[in-house]
Amino acid sequence: MKKWEATPDGIKYKKWEASPEGKKVYAGAAKIRKDIKNYTNMEGVVTSLSLPPGSSLGFGVMVKINDEDYILSFGSGNDEFKQLHGLKVNDKIIIKSHSVSYAPKYSYSIVSGDYVERDTKIIYKRAPHKGGC
C-alpha cells in the first residue's frame, strides 16, 4: 500500500481524500455504513435516471438516502435490469446493499445495487455468484 501511495495515482488519491470533496464523499459513505454492514433496508428517492457525465459504472441511477446523494450502481446492463428501467424520478424505493465505495472521479459515494423494492414489490435482486461464496 505504501508503495502505491508514492505513485502519481496514489498521490492524486491521497490529495482527493484530504480535499473537501473527498471528505464529503467519505462522510456520505459513513452515513450508511451500518445499513451496508447489516444489509438492512435503506429508504431512497430516485433523483436522476442517469449517472454523472463520463461515468463508467454501467447501469445506475442517482438516489437520495437520508438527505445525501448517492450513485446506485448495478454494473454492466443486460436483461436482468429490465424492471429497473421503469423507475422514474421521485420514485421511493427500498435499497439493500453489501458495499459502498468511492473514487476521485465521482462526487458521490457509490452504492452497489443488490436489492431494490418499489411499492412492496421486488424489482431487482442480484443473483448470487456461481461456484463461490
C-alpha positions as CSV (number, residue, x, y, z in Angstrom):
1,M,0.0,0.0,0.0
2,K,2.8,2.4,0.9
3,K,4.4,1.8,-2.5
4,W,1.2,2.6,-4.3
5,E,0.7,5.8,-2.2
6,A,4.0,7.0,-3.6
7,T,2.9,6.6,-7.2
8,P,1.4,9.5,-9.1
9,D,-2.1,7.8,-8.8
10,G,-1.6,7.3,-5.1
11,I,-0.5,10.9,-4.5
12,K,-3.5,12.1,-6.5
13,Y,-5.9,9.8,-4.5
14,K,-4.5,11.0,-1.1
15,K,-4.9,14.6,-2.2
16,W,-8.5,13.9,-3.2
17,E,-9.1,12.1,0.1
18,A,-8.0,15.1,2.1
19,S,-9.9,17.6,-0.1
20,P,-13.4,19.0,1.0
21,E,-14.9,16.9,-1.9
22,G,-13.2,13.7,-0.8
23,K,-14.2,14.3,2.8
24,K,-17.8,14.9,1.7
25,V,-17.9,11.6,-0.2
26,Y,-16.3,9.7,2.8
27,A,-18.9,11.3,5.1
28,G,-21.7,10.1,2.8
29,A,-20.4,6.6,2.9
30,A,-20.1,6.7,6.7
31,K,-23.8,7.7,7.0
32,I,-24.9,4.4,5.5
33,R,-22.1,2.1,6.6
34,K,-24.2,0.5,9.4
35,D,-27.0,-0.3,7.0
36,I,-24.5,-1.7,4.5
37,K,-22.8,-3.8,7.1
38,N,-26.1,-5.2,8.4
39,Y,-27.7,-5.5,4.9
40,T,-30.7,-3.6,6.2
41,N,-33.4,-1.6,4.3
42,M,-32.4,2.0,3.3
43,E,-35.2,4.2,2.0
44,G,-34.2,6.2,-1.0
45,V,-35.7,8.5,-3.6
46,V,-34.7,8.4,-7.2
47,T,-33.3,11.9,-8.1
48,S,-31.9,11.2,-11.6
49,L,-32.2,8.4,-14.2
50,S,-28.7,8.9,-15.4
51,L,-25.3,8.8,-13.8
52,P,-22.8,11.7,-13.8
53,P,-21.3,12.6,-17.2
54,G,-18.3,10.4,-18.1
55,S,-19.4,7.7,-15.8
56,S,-18.1,4.2,-16.5
57,L,-20.1,2.3,-13.9
58,G,-22.6,0.7,-16.3
59,F,-26.3,1.0,-15.5
60,G,-27.3,3.0,-12.5
61,V,-29.4,5.9,-11.1
62,M,-28.9,8.7,-8.6
63,V,-30.7,8.4,-5.3
64,K,-31.1,10.4,-2.1
65,I,-30.8,8.4,1.1
66,N,-31.1,10.3,4.4
67,D,-30.7,13.7,2.7
68,E,-27.4,12.6,1.0
69,D,-27.0,11.9,-2.8
70,Y,-25.5,8.6,-3.9
71,I,-24.8,6.7,-7.1
72,L,-26.8,3.5,-7.1
73,S,-24.8,1.3,-9.5
74,F,-25.8,-2.1,-10.9
75,G,-22.9,-2.7,-13.3
76,S,-23.0,-3.6,-17.0
77,G,-26.6,-3.8,-18.2
78,N,-28.4,-6.7,-19.6
79,D,-31.9,-8.2,-19.3
80,E,-31.7,-8.6,-15.5
81,F,-32.1,-4.8,-15.2
82,K,-35.3,-4.6,-17.3
83,Q,-37.6,-3.8,-14.4
84,L,-35.2,-1.1,-13.2
85,H,-35.7,0.8,-16.4
86,G,-39.3,1.5,-15.2
87,L,-38.0,3.7,-12.4
88,K,-39.0,7.4,-12.5
89,V,-37.6,10.5,-10.8
90,N,-39.1,10.8,-7.3
91,D,-39.9,7.1,-7.0
92,K,-39.5,5.9,-3.4
93,I,-37.5,2.7,-3.2
94,I,-36.1,0.4,-0.6
95,I,-32.4,-0.5,-1.2
96,K,-30.2,-3.2,0.3
97,S,-26.5,-3.3,-0.5
98,H,-23.4,-5.2,0.6
99,S,-21.0,-2.4,-0.4
100,V,-20.4,1.3,-0.7
101,S,-17.3,2.6,-2.5
102,Y,-15.8,5.9,-3.8
103,A,-13.5,7.2,-6.4
104,P,-12.0,10.6,-7.1
105,K,-13.8,10.6,-10.4
106,Y,-17.2,10.9,-8.7
107,S,-18.5,13.5,-6.3
108,Y,-20.8,10.9,-4.7
109,S,-20.4,7.6,-2.8
110,I,-21.2,4.6,-5.0
111,V,-23.7,2.1,-3.6
112,S,-23.8,-1.3,-5.2
113,G,-27.4,-2.2,-6.0
114,D,-28.0,-5.7,-4.6
115,Y,-31.7,-5.4,-3.9
116,V,-34.4,-2.8,-4.9
117,E,-38.0,-2.8,-3.9
118,R,-40.7,-0.3,-5.0
119,D,-44.3,-0.3,-3.6
120,T,-43.5,-3.5,-1.6
121,K,-42.6,-5.4,-4.8
122,I,-39.1,-6.6,-5.5
123,I,-37.9,-5.1,-8.8
124,Y,-34.3,-6.2,-8.6
125,K,-32.3,-8.8,-6.7
126,R,-28.7,-9.5,-7.6
127,A,-28.2,-13.2,-8.5
128,P,-25.7,-14.9,-6.2
129,H,-22.3,-15.6,-7.6
130,K,-22.0,-19.0,-9.2
131,G,-19.4,-21.5,-7.8
132,G,-18.3,-19.3,-5.0
133,C,-19.3,-17.8,-1.7
